[in-house]
Amino acid sequence: MPSVGIVGPNGHEMARAFLHLCKGAANCYHITESRSYGPKINVLVADNTSPVLPSLIPELTNDDFLIINADNADIFSSLGENRAKVITYGFNTRACITASSVTEDGMQLCIQRAFVDLEGFTRSPQEFSAPVTSLGAAAAWAVVGYNGSKALCA
């Protein structure tokens, strides 16, 4: 079962939404401070810069994923050396997964560039709708982690 760590001010809401979407098929943690113990994280979602990032990123391997908010330019300078596969999300046109529209009922998402998920399947460029009404606006980007890397919850 994959372990997902979420860093950022909305991490608690995103973790709760991610667990809801995954229906318990993944462990998900909101990481709030530097840690010298805890489960191995397979996927690290960085919504914002945080003092904990420099201690977590070196733990990621070539088989892991680092999912980062491309709309936050400051986050890139805090990443340091990274071995994980990077997937970016946001409204930024350079992001791997973008939102073309957000409404009260959901989000229209687009995978801009193909990537290989945790199960080894290639996720090709595509556009899809994702309902977010039950999740709340602060947790909407958890939908990206679920749909963009669907194997996390399969």
Backbone as JSON Lines, residues from 0, in Angstrom:
{"i":0,"aa":"M","n":[0.84,-1.17,0.0],"ca":[0.0,0.0,0.0],"c":[0.89,1.24,0.0]}
{"i":1,"aa":"P","n":[0.69,2.16,-0.96],"ca":[1.5,3.36,-1.02],"c":[1.3,4.25,0.2]}
{"i":2,"aa":"S","n":[2.34,4.99,0.55],"ca":[2.26,5.99,1.61],"c":[2.46,7.36,0.99]}
{"i":3,"aa":"V","n":[1.53,8.26,1.23],"ca":[1.55,9.59,0.68],"c":[1.76,10.59,1.81]}
{"i":4,"aa":"G","n":[2.75,11.45,1.67],"ca":[2.99,12.52,2.62],"c":[2.66,13.85,1.97]}
{"i":5,"aa":"I","n":[1.92,14.69,2.68],"ca":[1.52,15.99,2.14],"c":[2.07,17.09,3.03]}
{"i":6,"aa":"V","n":[2.77,18.05,2.39],"ca":[3.37,19.18,3.09],"c":[2.7,20.45,2.58]}
{"i":7,"aa":"G","n":[2.29,21.32,3.48],"ca":[1.71,22.6,3.1],"c":[0.63,23.02,4.06]}
{"i":8,"aa":"P","n":[0.22,24.27,3.96],"ca":[-0.76,24.8,4.91],"c":[-2.13,24.14,4.82]}
{"i":9,"aa":"N","n":[-2.48,23.6,3.66],"ca":[-3.75,22.9,3.5],"c":[-3.57,21.39,3.52]}
{"i":10,"aa":"G","n":[-2.42,20.94,4.03],"ca":[-2.09,19.52,4.01],"c":[-3.1,18.63,4.72]}
{"i":11,"aa":"H","n":[-3.62,19.1,5.83],"ca":[-4.59,18.29,6.57],"c":[-5.85,18.05,5.74]}
{"i":12,"aa":"E","n":[-6.36,19.13,5.12],"ca":[-7.55,19.0,4.28],"c":[-7.26,18.15,3.05]}
{"i":13,"aa":"M","n":[-6.08,18.33,2.45],"ca":[-5.72,17.54,1.28],"c":[-5.59,16.06,1.65]}
{"i":14,"aa":"A","n":[-4.99,15.77,2.79],"ca":[-4.84,14.37,3.22],"c":[-6.2,13.73,3.44]}
{"i":15,"aa":"R","n":[-7.09,14.47,4.08],"ca":[-8.44,13.95,4.33],"c":[-9.16,13.68,3.01]}
{"i":16,"aa":"A","n":[-9.05,14.6,2.06],"ca":[-9.69,14.42,0.76],"c":[-9.07,13.27,0.0]}
{"i":17,"aa":"F","n":[-7.75,13.15,0.06],"ca":[-7.06,12.07,-0.64],"c":[-7.51,10.71,-0.1]}
{"i":18,"aa":"L","n":[-7.58,10.6,1.22],"ca":[-8.05,9.35,1.83],"c":[-9.48,9.03,1.43]}
{"i":19,"aa":"H","n":[-10.32,10.05,1.34],"ca":[-11.7,9.87,0.91],"c":[-11.74,9.33,-0.52]}
{"i":20,"aa":"L","n":[-10.94,9.94,-1.41],"ca":[-10.92,9.51,-2.8],"c":[-10.36,8.1,-2.97]}
{"i":21,"aa":"C","n":[-9.35,7.77,-2.17],"ca":[-8.69,6.47,-2.27],"c":[-9.48,5.35,-1.6]}
{"i":22,"aa":"K","n":[-10.45,5.72,-0.8],"ca":[-11.26,4.73,-0.08],"c":[-10.39,3.78,0.73]}
{"i":23,"aa":"G","n":[-9.34,4.32,1.36],"ca":[-8.49,3.53,2.25],"c":[-7.43,2.69,1.57]}
{"i":24,"aa":"A","n":[-7.22,2.85,0.24],"ca":[-6.24,2.04,-0.48],"c":[-4.83,2.61,-0.42]}
{"i":25,"aa":"A","n":[-4.64,3.68,0.34],"ca":[-3.32,4.28,0.53],"c":[-3.27,4.88,1.92]}
{"i":26,"aa":"N","n":[-2.08,4.95,2.48],"ca":[-1.88,5.69,3.72],"c":[-1.55,7.12,3.35]}
{"i":27,"aa":"C","n":[-2.08,8.07,4.09],"ca":[-1.83,9.47,3.76],"c":[-1.57,10.23,5.04]}
{"i":28,"aa":"Y","n":[-0.52,11.06,5.03],"ca":[-0.1,11.79,6.21],"c":[0.11,13.26,5.9]}
{"i":29,"aa":"H","n":[-0.36,14.12,6.78],"ca":[-0.03,15.54,6.7],"c":[1.23,15.7,7.54]}
{"i":30,"aa":"I","n":[2.32,16.08,6.91],"ca":[3.61,16.21,7.59],"c":[3.81,17.68,7.95]}
{"i":31,"aa":"T","n":[3.95,17.95,9.24],"ca":[4.01,19.33,9.7],"c":[5.37,19.75,10.21]}
{"i":32,"aa":"E","n":[6.24,18.8,10.53],"ca":[7.56,19.16,11.06],"c":[8.59,18.12,10.66]}
{"i":33,"aa":"S","n":[9.85,18.48,10.81],"ca":[10.92,17.56,10.49],"c":[10.78,16.29,11.31]}
{"i":34,"aa":"R","n":[11.06,15.17,10.71],"ca":[10.89,13.91,11.43],"c":[12.09,13.03,11.21]}
{"i":35,"aa":"S","n":[12.45,12.3,12.21],"ca":[13.57,11.37,12.09],"c":[13.05,9.94,12.14]}
{"i":36,"aa":"Y","n":[11.76,9.78,12.1],"ca":[11.13,8.46,12.15],"c":[9.85,8.53,11.33]}
{"i":37,"aa":"G","n":[9.18,7.42,11.2],"ca":[7.91,7.38,10.49],"c":[7.98,6.46,9.31]}
{"i":38,"aa":"P","n":[6.85,6.27,8.65],"ca":[6.8,5.34,7.52],"c":[7.56,5.86,6.31]}
{"i":39,"aa":"K","n":[7.97,4.96,5.48],"ca":[8.6,5.32,4.2],"c":[7.53,5.95,3.32]}
{"i":40,"aa":"I","n":[7.81,7.13,2.8],"ca":[6.88,7.84,1.93],"c":[7.2,7.47,0.49]}
{"i":41,"aa":"N","n":[6.2,7.01,-0.27],"ca":[6.36,6.7,-1.69],"c":[6.04,7.9,-2.58]}
{"i":42,"aa":"V","n":[5.15,8.74,-2.07],"ca":[4.72,9.92,-2.81],"c":[4.73,11.09,-1.85]}
{"i":43,"aa":"L","n":[5.44,12.15,-2.22],"ca":[5.47,13.36,-1.42],"c":[4.81,14.47,-2.21]}
{"i":44,"aa":"V","n":[3.75,15.05,-1.66],"ca":[3.04,16.15,-2.29],"c":[3.43,17.42,-1.55]}
{"i":45,"aa":"A","n":[4.05,18.36,-2.27],"ca":[4.47,19.62,-1.68],"c":[3.64,20.74,-2.27]}
{"i":46,"aa":"D","n":[2.68,21.2,-1.49],"ca":[1.78,22.26,-1.93],"c":[2.42,23.63,-1.73]}
{"i":47,"aa":"N","n":[3.38,23.7,-0.81],"ca":[3.99,24.97,-0.46],"c":[5.39,24.7,0.09]}
{"i":48,"aa":"T","n":[6.18,25.75,0.21],"ca":[7.51,25.59,0.81],"c":[7.33,25.27,2.29]}
{"i":49,"aa":"S","n":[8.28,24.54,2.83],"ca":[8.21,24.14,4.23],"c":[9.6,23.77,4.71]}
{"i":50,"aa":"P","n":[9.91,24.04,5.99],"ca":[11.22,23.65,6.53],"c":[11.44,22.14,6.54]}
{"i":51,"aa":"V","n":[10.37,21.36,6.41],"ca":[10.49,19.91,6.45],"c":[10.95,19.32,5.11]}
{"i":52,"aa":"L","n":[10.78,20.03,4.02],"ca":[11.13,19.49,2.7],"c":[12.57,19.01,2.58]}
{"i":53,"aa":"P","n":[13.58,19.79,3.02],"ca":[14.96,19.33,2.88],"c":[15.26,18.0,3.59]}
{"i":54,"aa":"S","n":[14.5,17.67,4.63],"ca":[14.73,16.39,5.31],"c":[13.97,15.24,4.66]}
{"i":55,"aa":"L","n":[12.91,15.53,3.92],"ca":[12.1,14.48,3.3],"c":[12.57,14.09,1.9]}
{"i":56,"aa":"I","n":[12.98,15.08,1.12],"ca":[13.34,14.82,-0.28],"c":[14.49,13.82,-0.43]}
{"i":57,"aa":"P","n":[15.53,13.86,0.41],"ca":[16.6,12.86,0.26],"c":[16.14,11.41,0.54]}
{"i":58,"aa":"E","n":[15.01,11.24,1.22],"ca":[14.48,9.91,1.49],"c":[13.83,9.29,0.27]}
{"i":59,"aa":"L","n":[13.46,10.12,-0.73],"ca":[12.79,9.62,-1.92],"c":[13.78,8.93,-2.85]}
{"i":60,"aa":"T","n":[13.35,7.83,-3.46],"ca":[14.19,7.07,-4.38],"c":[13.72,7.25,-5.82]}
{"i":61,"aa":"N","n":[14.39,6.59,-6.74],"ca":[14.0,6.63,-8.16],"c":[12.62,6.05,-8.39]}
{"i":62,"aa":"D","n":[12.12,5.23,-7.48],"ca":[10.81,4.6,-7.62],"c":[9.69,5.44,-7.03]}
{"i":63,"aa":"D","n":[10.04,6.55,-6.37],"ca":[9.06,7.38,-5.69],"c":[8.65,8.57,-6.54]}
{"i":64,"aa":"F","n":[7.63,9.29,-6.06],"ca":[7.12,10.46,-6.77],"c":[7.19,11.69,-5.88]}
{"i":65,"aa":"L","n":[7.5,12.82,-6.49],"ca":[7.44,14.12,-5.85],"c":[6.45,14.94,-6.66]}
{"i":66,"aa":"I","n":[5.32,15.26,-6.06],"ca":[4.28,16.01,-6.74],"c":[4.29,17.42,-6.15]}
{"i":67,"aa":"I","n":[4.54,18.41,-7.0],"ca":[4.7,19.77,-6.48],"c":[3.79,20.77,-7.19]}
{"i":68,"aa":"N","n":[3.44,21.8,-6.45],"ca":[2.6,22.88,-6.92],"c":[3.43,23.81,-7.81]}
{"i":69,"aa":"A","n":[3.2,23.77,-9.1],"ca":[3.98,24.57,-10.05],"c":[3.62,26.05,-9.98]}
{"i":70,"aa":"D","n":[2.53,26.4,-9.31],"ca":[2.14,27.8,-9.19],"c":[2.93,28.53,-8.11]}
{"i":71,"aa":"N","n":[3.65,27.79,-7.29],"ca":[4.45,28.38,-6.21],"c":[5.92,28.35,-6.63]}
{"i":72,"aa":"A","n":[6.41,29.46,-7.18],"ca":[7.79,29.51,-7.68],"c":[8.82,29.27,-6.59]}
{"i":73,"aa":"D","n":[8.51,29.64,-5.35],"ca":[9.46,29.48,-4.24],"c":[9.74,28.01,-3.93]}
{"i":74,"aa":"I","n":[8.83,27.14,-4.26],"ca":[8.99,25.73,-3.89],"c":[10.18,25.09,-4.6]}
{"i":75,"aa":"F","n":[10.46,25.52,-5.82],"ca":[11.53,24.89,-6.59],"c":[12.9,25.11,-5.94]}
{"i":76,"aa":"S","n":[13.1,26.26,-5.33],"ca":[14.39,26.53,-4.69],"c":[14.58,25.73,-3.41]}
{"i":77,"aa":"S","n":[13.52,25.2,-2.83],"ca":[13.64,24.44,-1.59],"c":[13.75,22.93,-1.82]}
{"i":78,"aa":"L","n":[13.78,22.5,-3.06],"ca":[13.79,21.06,-3.35],"c":[15.16,20.42,-3.22]}
{"i":79,"aa":"G","n":[16.22,21.12,-3.56],"ca":[17.56,20.53,-3.49],"c":[17.7,19.38,-4.48]}
{"i":80,"aa":"E","n":[18.59,18.43,-4.16],"ca":[18.76,17.25,-5.03],"c":[17.59,16.3,-4.83]}
{"i":81,"aa":"N","n":[17.12,15.79,-5.94],"ca":[15.95,14.93,-5.9],"c":[16.14,13.75,-6.85]}
{"i":82,"aa":"R","n":[15.82,12.55,-6.38],"ca":[15.91,11.36,-7.23],"c":[14.54,10.88,-7.69]}
{"i":83,"aa":"A","n":[13.48,11.38,-7.09],"ca":[12.12,10.91,-7.4],"c":[11.65,11.43,-8.75]}
{"i":84,"aa":"K","n":[10.6,10.8,-9.25],"ca":[9.95,11.27,-10.47],"c":[9.1,12.48,-10.08]}
{"i":85,"aa":"V","n":[9.26,13.59,-10.78],"ca":[8.56,14.83,-10.45],"c":[7.34,14.99,-11.35]}
{"i":86,"aa":"I","n":[6.22,15.27,-10.72],"ca":[4.98,15.62,-11.42],"c":[4.54,16.96,-10.86]}
{"i":87,"aa":"T","n":[4.34,17.94,-11.74],"ca":[3.9,19.26,-11.29],"c":[2.41,19.42,-11.59]}
{"i":88,"aa":"Y","n":[1.75,20.21,-10.74],"ca":[0.34,20.5,-10.96],"c":[0.09,21.97,-10.71]}
{"i":89,"aa":"G","n":[-1.01,22.47,-11.24],"ca":[-1.39,23.86,-11.01],"c":[-2.07,24.48,-12.2]}
{"i":90,"aa":"F","n":[-2.25,25.78,-12.14],"ca":[-2.83,26.53,-13.25],"c":[-1.75,26.95,-14.24]}
{"i":91,"aa":"N","n":[-0.49,26.89,-13.81],"ca":[0.66,27.24,-14.62],"c":[0.68,26.39,-15.88]}
{"i":92,"aa":"T","n":[0.86,27.0,-17.04],"ca":[0.83,26.25,-18.31],"c":[1.99,25.27,-18.43]}
{"i":93,"aa":"R","n":[3.04,25.43,-17.62],"ca":[4.16,24.5,-17.66],"c":[3.95,23.27,-16.76]}
{"i":94,"aa":"A","n":[2.87,23.24,-16.02],"ca":[2.6,22.12,-15.11],"c":[2.25,20.86,-15.91]}
{"i":95,"aa":"C","n":[2.61,19.72,-15.37],"ca":[2.29,18.44,-15.99],"c":[0.78,18.19,-15.97]}
{"i":96,"aa":"I","n":[0.14,18.54,-14.86],"ca":[-1.31,18.39,-14.74],"c":[-1.87,19.77,-14.44]}
{"i":97,"aa":"T","n":[-2.77,20.25,-15.31],"ca":[-3.32,21.59,-15.14],"c":[-4.83,21.54,-14.95]}
{"i":98,"aa":"A","n":[-5.35,22.6,-14.37],"ca":[-6.79,22.78,-14.26],"c":[-7.19,23.83,-15.27]}
{"i":99,"aa":"S","n":[-8.08,23.46,-16.18],"ca":[-8.51,24.44,-17.17],"c":[-9.71,25.22,-16.67]}
{"i":100,"aa":"S","n":[-10.47,24.66,-15.75],"ca":[-11.57,25.4,-15.15],"c":[-11.93,24.77,-13.82]}
{"i":101,"aa":"V","n":[-12.37,25.62,-12.91],"ca":[-12.81,25.16,-11.6],"c":[-14.17,25.79,-11.34]}
{"i":102,"aa":"T","n":[-15.15,24.96,-11.0],"ca":[-16.48,25.44,-10.68],"c":[-16.87,24.91,-9.31]}
{"i":103,"aa":"E","n":[-18.06,25.26,-8.86],"ca":[-18.54,24.73,-7.59],"c":[-18.74,23.22,-7.65]}
{"i":104,"aa":"D","n":[-18.97,22.69,-8.84],"ca":[-19.26,21.27,-9.0],"c":[-18.03,20.41,-9.25]}
{"i":105,"aa":"G","n":[-16.94,21.01,-9.72],"ca":[-15.78,20.2,-10.02],"c":[-14.7,20.95,-10.74]}
{"i":106,"aa":"M","n":[-13.74,20.17,-11.24],"ca":[-12.59,20.72,-11.95],"c":[-12.46,20.01,-13.28]}
{"i":107,"aa":"Q","n":[-12.03,20.75,-14.29],"ca":[-11.66,20.16,-15.56],"c":[-10.15,20.08,-15.55]}
{"i":108,"aa":"L","n":[-9.59,18.88,-15.55],"ca":[-8.15,18.67,-15.45],"c":[-7.59,18.14,-16.75]}
{"i":109,"aa":"C","n":[-6.3,18.42,-16.97],"ca":[-5.65,17.96,-18.19],"c":[-4.25,17.46,-17.86]}
{"i":110,"aa":"I","n":[-3.95,16.24,-18.26],"ca":[-2.58,15.73,-18.18],"c":[-1.89,16.23,-19.44]}
{"i":111,"aa":"Q","n":[-0.92,17.13,-19.27],"ca":[-0.25,17.77,-20.39],"c":[0.84,16.89,-21.01]}
{"i":112,"aa":"R","n":[1.55,16.14,-20.15],"ca":[2.64,15.28,-20.61],"c":[2.49,13.9,-19.98]}
{"i":113,"aa":"A","n":[2.78,12.89,-20.75],"ca":[2.66,11.51,-20.26],"c":[3.65,11.25,-19.13]}
{"i":114,"aa":"F","n":[3.27,10.39,-18.21],"ca":[4.16,9.94,-17.14],"c":[3.78,8.52,-16.74]}
{"i":115,"aa":"V","n":[4.69,7.85,-16.08],"ca":[4.48,6.47,-15.64],"c":[4.08,6.5,-14.17]}
{"i":116,"aa":"D","n":[2.97,5.81,-13.82],"ca":[2.47,5.82,-12.46],"c":[3.13,4.75,-11.6]}
{"i":117,"aa":"L","n":[2.68,4.61,-10.37],"ca":[3.28,3.65,-9.43],"c":[3.17,2.2,-9.88]}
{"i":118,"aa":"E","n":[2.16,1.88,-10.67],"ca":[2.0,0.51,-11.16],"c":[2.72,0.26,-12.48]}
{"i":119,"aa":"G","n":[3.39,1.29,-13.01],"ca":[4.13,1.14,-14.25],"c":[3.32,1.43,-15.49]}
{"i":120,"aa":"F","n":[2.08,1.91,-15.33],"ca":[1.25,2.26,-16.48],"c":[1.55,3.68,-16.92]}
{"i":121,"aa":"T","n":[1.58,3.9,-18.23],"ca":[1.78,5.24,-18.76],"c":[0.44,5.96,-18.77]}
{"i":122,"aa":"R","n":[0.42,7.12,-18.16],"ca":[-0.77,7.98,-18.16],"c":[-0.56,8.99,-19.28]}
{"i":123,"aa":"S","n":[-1.31,8.81,-20.37],"ca":[-1.17,9.64,-21.56],"c":[-1.87,10.97,-21.39]}
{"i":124,"aa":"P","n":[-1.46,11.96,-22.2],"ca":[-2.16,13.24,-22.14],"c":[-3.65,13.03,-22.39]}
{"i":125,"aa":"Q","n":[-4.45,13.65,-21.54],"ca":[-5.9,13.53,-21.63],"c":[-6.55,14.59,-20.78]}
{"i":126,"aa":"E","n":[-7.81,14.84,-21.03],"ca":[-8.58,15.79,-20.23],"c":[-9.71,15.02,-19.59]}
{"i":127,"aa":"F","n":[-10.02,15.37,-18.34],"ca":[-11.1,14.68,-17.63],"c":[-11.71,15.6,-16.59]}
{"i":128,"aa":"S","n":[-12.92,15.27,-16.18],"ca":[-13.62,16.04,-15.15],"c":[-13.46,15.34,-13.82]}
{"i":129,"aa":"A","n":[-13.37,16.12,-12.76],"ca":[-13.26,15.57,-11.41],"c":[-14.2,16.32,-10.49]}
{"i":130,"aa":"P","n":[-15.18,15.63,-9.91],"ca":[-16.09,16.31,-8.98],"c":[-15.37,16.63,-7.67]}
{"i":131,"aa":"V","n":[-15.64,17.79,-7.11],"ca":[-15.0,18.16,-5.85],"c":[-15.98,18.72,-4.83]}
{"i":132,"aa":"T","n":[-17.26,18.6,-5.08],"ca":[-18.25,19.23,-4.2],"c":[-18.15,18.75,-2.76]}
{"i":133,"aa":"S","n":[-17.9,17.49,-2.54],"ca":[-17.86,16.97,-1.17],"c":[-16.51,17.22,-0.5]}
{"i":134,"aa":"L","n":[-15.53,17.72,-1.23],"ca":[-14.19,17.87,-0.69],"c":[-13.88,19.27,-0.18]}
{"i":135,"aa":"G","n":[-14.5,20.27,-0.74],"ca":[-14.2,21.64,-0.35],"c":[-13.08,22.22,-1.19]}
{"i":136,"aa":"A","n":[-13.06,23.53,-1.32],"ca":[-12.09,24.2,-2.19],"c":[-10.66,23.98,-1.75]}
{"i":137,"aa":"A","n":[-10.37,23.98,-0.47],"ca":[-8.98,23.84,0.01],"c":[-8.4,22.48,-0.36]}
{"i":138,"aa":"A","n":[-9.25,21.48,-0.52],"ca":[-8.77,20.13,-0.8],"c":[-8.87,19.76,-2.27]}
{"i":139,"aa":"A","n":[-9.27,20.69,-3.11],"ca":[-9.52,20.36,-4.52],"c":[-8.31,19.76,-5.22]}
{"i":140,"aa":"W","n":[-7.08,20.21,-4.87],"ca":[-5.91,19.7,-5.57],"c":[-5.58,18.26,-5.19]}
{"i":141,"aa":"A","n":[-6.18,17.74,-4.15],"ca":[-6.0,16.32,-3.85],"c":[-6.56,15.48,-4.98]}
{"i":142,"aa":"V","n":[-7.55,16.02,-5.68],"ca":[-8.11,15.34,-6.84],"c":[-7.04,15.1,-7.89]}
{"i":143,"aa":"V","n":[-6.13,16.07,-8.05],"ca":[-5.04,15.92,-9.02],"c":[-4.17,14.74,-8.65]}
{"i":144,"aa":"G","n":[-3.81,14.62,-7.4],"ca":[-3.0,13.49,-6.96],"c":[-3.68,12.17,-7.18]}
{"i":145,"aa":"Y","n":[-4.98,12.14,-7.03],"ca":[-5.73,10.9,-7.23],"c":[-5.87,10.56,-8.71]}
{"i":146,"aa":"N","n":[-6.36,11.49,-9.51],"ca":[-6.58,11.23,-10.92],"c":[-5.29,11.18,-11.71]}
{"i":147,"aa":"G","n":[-4.36,12.04,-11.39],"ca":[-3.1,12.08,-12.14],"c":[-2.25,10.87,-11.88]}
{"i":148,"aa":"S","n":[-2.35,10.27,-10.72],"ca":[-1.57,9.1,-10.36],"c":[-2.52,8.05,-9.82]}
{"i":149,"aa":"K","n":[-3.5,7.69,-10.61],"ca":[-4.62,6.87,-10.17],"c":[-4.16,5.58,-9.5]}
{"i":150,"aa":"A","n":[-3.0,5.08,-9.88],"ca":[-2.52,3.82,-9.31],"c":[-2.27,3.92,-7.81]}
{"i":151,"aa":"L","n":[-2.17,5.13,-7.29],"ca":[-1.98,5.27,-5.84],"c":[-3.15,4.67,-5.1]}
{"i":152,"aa":"C","n":[-4.3,4.66,-5.75],"ca":[-5.51,4.23,-5.06],"c":[-6.08,2.95,-5.65]}
{"i":153,"aa":"A","n":[-5.43,2.39,-6.64],"ca":[-6.0,1.21,-7.31],"c":[-5.82,-0.03,-6.45]}
